[in-house]
Amino acid sequence: MSDAAQPTAAEVRAAAEAVKTALDRHLAAVERRSGEDDPAVYDAFNQLAAAAEAYDELLYDRYDEVTPFEIPGADDSLPPYTGPEEPSALSVLIRRDYAVAEPQRLMAQARRVEAADEEGEGVASSGTVHGALGLLFGEFEPDEIASRHKEFGLEEGDSTLWVTAADEAAEPGEWLEAPFEQVEPQRVVCRFDVSAVFDDEFDDDLEDADLEEEELVEDVEEDLEEDLEEELDADGDGVPERLEVDRRGP
């Protein structure tokens, strides 16, 4: 970076003051929180993260120095919340991915649904995978399919759930033509993600912990062996000193 592009000392100082202010606001929001998902705490957290990141960048650009801490974002894929503080309506957006692991099992379940539906005689929608999917998702609630997916020959993939705030409830049929096009990330109150990626990270942490435990056990065993060898060789006769004391008579 050229000298002309470097931030001034005053800009770095101002960024540091912004971090202090954001810290005070975050603490005040936490002290006044109304529940686990208080939007004020969420907003203050994001402001603190943004202020800390800005200060860290300016500090590095000006002085080639970094801060000794890192404040992660609430969610790197979502911008700071700017929705209403007291939402009067909400939308829940859910995406669940599945792999069709056992097509025959899937179609067999669909045939059972057809057999139980007198009005569906002769339709034979269960003869294809896409027809079977239509039957099953029309018969069962998405949550029930999620809990029984193996029975339907499905394998779970990633899933996510977004809760978005709104000023007022939508009019009936208002968004049915394009249900996901008008989602505003700034109005997402919270989101919950499930992915095998997280399981892999957890497994890696467990493996690291197991390795550390094995190394600790090996170190302890080596220390004990060394102590025993030293004790055996203390008198040069290969007999531990404590055993010699035990052998002595009155």
C-alpha positions as CSV (number, residue, x, y, z in Angstrom):
1,M,0.0,0.0,0.0
2,S,1.3,3.4,-0.9
3,D,1.8,6.2,1.7
4,A,-0.9,8.2,0.1
5,A,-3.4,5.4,0.5
6,Q,-2.5,4.7,4.1
7,P,-5.0,5.7,6.8
8,T,-4.0,8.5,9.1
9,A,-3.2,8.1,12.8
10,A,-6.4,10.1,13.5
11,E,-8.5,7.6,11.5
12,V,-7.0,4.7,13.4
13,R,-7.7,6.5,16.7
14,A,-11.3,7.1,15.6
15,A,-11.8,3.4,14.7
16,A,-10.5,2.5,18.2
17,E,-13.0,4.8,19.7
18,A,-15.7,3.2,17.6
19,V,-14.8,-0.2,19.0
20,K,-15.1,1.2,22.6
21,T,-18.5,2.7,21.8
22,A,-19.7,-0.6,20.2
23,L,-18.5,-2.5,23.2
24,D,-20.6,-0.3,25.5
25,R,-23.6,-0.6,23.3
26,H,-23.3,-4.4,23.2
27,L,-23.0,-4.7,27.0
28,A,-26.0,-2.4,27.4
29,A,-28.0,-4.5,25.0
30,V,-27.0,-7.7,26.8
31,E,-28.0,-6.3,30.2
32,R,-31.4,-5.3,28.8
33,R,-32.0,-8.4,26.7
34,S,-35.6,-9.6,26.6
35,G,-34.9,-13.2,25.6
36,E,-32.4,-15.5,23.8
37,D,-33.2,-14.0,20.3
38,D,-33.4,-10.4,21.3
39,P,-32.9,-8.4,18.0
40,A,-31.2,-5.6,19.9
41,V,-28.4,-7.9,21.1
42,Y,-28.1,-9.4,17.6
43,D,-27.8,-5.9,16.1
44,A,-25.3,-4.8,18.8
45,F,-23.2,-7.9,18.2
46,N,-23.0,-7.2,14.5
47,Q,-22.1,-3.6,15.1
48,L,-19.3,-4.7,17.4
49,A,-18.0,-7.2,14.9
50,A,-18.0,-4.6,12.1
51,A,-16.2,-2.0,14.3
52,A,-13.6,-4.5,15.4
53,E,-12.9,-5.6,11.8
54,A,-12.6,-2.0,10.6
55,Y,-10.2,-1.1,13.4
56,D,-8.1,-4.2,12.8
57,E,-7.8,-3.4,9.1
58,L,-6.8,0.3,9.7
59,L,-4.3,-0.7,12.4
60,Y,-2.7,-3.1,10.0
61,D,-2.6,-0.7,7.1
62,R,-1.1,2.1,9.2
63,Y,1.2,0.3,11.7
64,D,1.5,-3.2,10.2
65,E,0.0,-4.5,13.5
66,V,-3.0,-6.7,14.3
67,T,-5.3,-7.0,17.3
68,P,-4.9,-10.0,19.7
69,F,-8.6,-11.0,19.4
70,E,-11.1,-11.9,16.7
71,I,-14.8,-11.2,16.9
72,P,-16.6,-13.6,14.5
73,G,-19.7,-12.4,12.6
74,A,-23.1,-13.8,13.6
75,D,-23.4,-15.2,10.2
76,D,-21.0,-14.4,7.3
77,S,-23.8,-14.9,4.8
78,L,-26.2,-12.5,6.4
79,P,-26.0,-8.7,6.7
80,P,-26.8,-6.9,9.9
81,Y,-30.5,-7.0,10.9
82,T,-32.5,-3.9,9.9
83,G,-36.0,-5.2,10.3
84,P,-38.6,-4.0,12.8
85,E,-37.7,-4.2,16.5
86,E,-41.2,-5.5,17.3
87,P,-42.3,-7.6,14.3
88,S,-46.0,-8.1,13.9
89,A,-45.6,-11.0,11.4
90,L,-43.0,-13.5,10.4
91,S,-42.2,-15.9,7.6
92,V,-40.4,-19.3,8.1
93,L,-38.4,-20.4,5.1
94,I,-37.2,-24.0,5.0
95,R,-35.0,-25.8,2.6
96,R,-34.2,-29.5,3.1
97,D,-32.1,-31.5,0.6
98,Y,-32.5,-35.3,0.1
99,A,-30.9,-37.9,-2.1
100,V,-33.1,-40.6,-3.5
101,A,-31.0,-43.5,-2.1
102,E,-33.5,-46.3,-2.6
103,P,-36.0,-45.6,-5.5
104,Q,-37.7,-49.0,-5.1
105,R,-38.5,-48.3,-1.4
106,L,-39.7,-44.8,-2.3
107,M,-42.1,-46.2,-5.0
108,A,-43.3,-49.0,-2.7
109,Q,-44.3,-46.5,0.0
110,A,-46.1,-44.5,-2.7
111,R,-48.0,-47.6,-3.8
112,R,-49.2,-48.1,-0.2
113,V,-50.6,-44.5,-0.3
114,E,-52.3,-45.2,-3.6
115,A,-53.8,-48.4,-2.3
116,A,-55.3,-46.6,0.7
117,D,-56.7,-43.8,-1.4
118,E,-59.9,-45.0,-3.0
119,E,-60.1,-41.9,-5.2
120,G,-56.6,-42.6,-6.6
121,E,-57.5,-45.9,-8.2
122,G,-56.0,-46.2,-11.7
123,V,-53.8,-43.2,-11.4
124,A,-50.6,-45.2,-11.0
125,S,-48.4,-42.2,-10.1
126,S,-46.2,-44.5,-7.9
127,G,-44.7,-46.0,-11.1
128,T,-42.1,-43.3,-11.4
129,V,-39.8,-41.6,-8.9
130,H,-41.1,-38.1,-9.5
131,G,-44.7,-39.4,-9.3
132,A,-43.9,-41.2,-6.0
133,L,-42.3,-38.1,-4.6
134,G,-45.5,-36.1,-5.4
135,L,-47.7,-38.7,-3.7
136,L,-45.6,-38.9,-0.6
137,F,-45.1,-35.1,-0.1
138,G,-48.8,-34.6,-0.8
139,E,-49.7,-37.2,1.8
140,F,-47.2,-36.5,4.6
141,E,-46.1,-33.3,6.3
142,P,-42.6,-32.2,5.5
143,D,-41.6,-32.6,9.2
144,E,-42.9,-36.2,9.2
145,I,-40.9,-37.0,6.1
146,A,-37.8,-35.5,7.7
147,S,-38.2,-37.7,10.7
148,R,-39.0,-40.8,8.6
149,H,-36.9,-40.2,5.5
150,K,-35.2,-43.6,5.7
151,E,-38.6,-45.3,5.5
152,F,-39.2,-43.5,2.2
153,G,-35.8,-44.4,0.7
154,L,-34.4,-40.9,1.2
155,E,-31.0,-39.8,2.5
156,E,-30.7,-36.4,4.3
157,G,-28.5,-33.7,2.9
158,D,-28.0,-30.1,4.0
159,S,-30.9,-28.1,5.5
160,T,-31.5,-24.6,6.6
161,L,-34.4,-22.7,8.3
162,W,-34.7,-18.9,8.2
163,V,-37.0,-16.9,10.3
164,T,-37.7,-13.5,8.7
165,A,-39.5,-10.5,10.3
166,A,-42.3,-8.5,8.6
167,D,-44.2,-5.4,9.5
168,E,-47.5,-7.1,8.7
169,A,-48.8,-10.4,7.4
170,A,-49.0,-10.9,3.6
171,E,-52.3,-10.9,1.9
172,P,-53.7,-14.3,0.9
173,G,-52.1,-15.5,-2.3
174,E,-49.8,-12.4,-2.5
175,W,-46.5,-14.3,-2.9
176,L,-47.6,-17.7,-4.2
177,E,-46.3,-17.1,-7.7
178,A,-42.8,-16.5,-6.5
179,P,-42.5,-17.5,-2.8
180,F,-38.8,-17.0,-2.4
181,E,-38.0,-14.1,-4.6
182,Q,-38.7,-11.3,-2.1
183,V,-36.7,-12.6,0.8
184,E,-34.7,-9.7,2.4
185,P,-31.6,-11.0,4.3
186,Q,-31.6,-7.9,6.4
187,R,-34.9,-9.1,8.0
188,V,-33.7,-12.5,9.0
189,V,-34.1,-12.8,12.7
190,C,-32.3,-16.1,13.0
191,R,-31.3,-19.1,11.0
192,F,-30.5,-22.7,11.7
193,D,-28.3,-24.8,9.4
194,V,-27.6,-28.6,9.4
195,S,-24.8,-30.0,7.2
196,A,-22.4,-32.9,7.1
197,V,-19.7,-30.3,7.0
198,F,-20.3,-29.5,10.6
199,D,-20.1,-33.2,11.5
200,D,-16.8,-33.5,9.8
201,E,-15.4,-30.5,11.7
202,F,-16.7,-32.1,15.0
203,D,-15.1,-35.4,14.1
204,D,-11.8,-33.7,13.3
205,D,-11.9,-32.0,16.8
206,L,-12.6,-35.4,18.4
207,E,-9.7,-37.0,16.5
208,D,-7.3,-34.2,17.6
209,A,-8.5,-34.6,21.2
210,D,-8.0,-38.4,21.0
211,L,-4.4,-37.9,19.7
212,E,-3.6,-35.4,22.5
213,E,-5.0,-37.9,25.1
214,E,-2.9,-40.8,23.6
215,E,0.2,-38.6,23.6
216,L,-0.4,-37.7,27.2
217,V,-0.8,-41.3,28.3
218,E,2.4,-42.3,26.4
219,D,4.3,-39.5,28.2
220,V,3.0,-40.6,31.6
221,E,3.9,-44.3,30.9
222,E,7.4,-43.3,29.8
223,D,7.9,-41.2,32.9
224,L,6.8,-44.1,35.1
225,E,9.1,-46.5,33.3
226,E,12.0,-44.2,33.7
227,D,11.3,-43.7,37.4
228,L,11.1,-47.5,37.9
229,E,14.4,-48.0,36.1
230,E,16.1,-45.4,38.2
231,E,14.7,-47.0,41.4
232,L,15.8,-50.5,40.4
233,D,19.3,-49.2,39.6
234,A,19.7,-47.0,42.6
235,D,21.8,-49.5,44.6
236,G,23.3,-51.3,41.6
237,D,21.8,-54.6,42.5
238,G,18.6,-54.3,40.4
239,V,16.4,-54.5,43.6
240,P,14.2,-51.5,44.4
241,E,15.3,-49.8,47.6
242,R,11.7,-49.9,49.0
243,L,11.7,-53.7,48.6
244,E,15.0,-54.0,50.5
245,V,13.4,-52.2,53.4
246,D,10.4,-54.5,53.3
247,R,12.6,-57.5,53.6
248,R,14.4,-56.4,56.7
249,G,13.4,-58.1,59.9
250,P,12.9,-56.4,63.3
